[in-house]
Amino acid sequence: MTDYLLRNSLNPNKVVSCTITFRQIVNKGEEGEPVWLIEINTVELNKDGDPIPPVYIHYTSELNLDLEIREATEYIASQIDWSPITEDVRPPFVIYSFPSTPNEVVDIYSDVVVDIKDLLPSAGIDVSSVTVTVNGMDVSDEIEFIGDPYQYRLIWSPKIRVRDYY
């Protein structure tokens, strides 16, 4: 049994404890192979003041375990009254860029890198709303995003590298 904490990014003052328990059961239909039943629960009440029922996951594969735990946690979190919710009024901002100045001379094989951050309380950065233009050309569909909803590194690797030979 392990406890972990949930926090809504628009109410960083409220923290809810959840418990994840792995229970081994024997599946009698398949040669008695052990199967894990994962139970995720909380003692927090839902928006109506009623207990939130536990979520059960029948463990089948390591490939989907993280996703199933995340989905179960999101289901529990969606039932919690997170009020008071703070309005997200600050836009994300750039904390690093390369090249760092408009006319900086860089190697032809250099990528363009920009780190953006959104401070809490916030809803996070919606990467689908990020638009990147280079010399007036929209390259948004060529951007690689690395990070989490509150801080991303944007990397643009130009598909064509133009050189002049003298």
Number of C-alpha atoms within 10 A of each C-alpha: 10 9 12 10 10 15 14 19 19 19 18 15 12 14 12 15 13 20 15 19 16 17 13 12 12 13 12 10 7 8 8 10 10 12 16 16 16 20 18 21 20 21 14 18 14 17 14 10 10 11 14 18 13 17 17 17 16 14 16 11 8 8 8 10 15 11 11 16 18 11 13 19 18 12 12 21 20 12 16 17 15 20 11 10 15 14 11 15 9 11 11 16 12 13 11 13 15 15 15 11 8 7 7 8 8 11 6 10 11 13 14 17 17 18 18 17 19 19 16 16 19 22 18 19 19 10 13 8 8 11 11 15 9 10 6 7 8 11 15 17 11 14 19 13 15 12 11 11 14 18 20 19 20 22 18 20 16 15 7 7 9 8 7 4 3 3
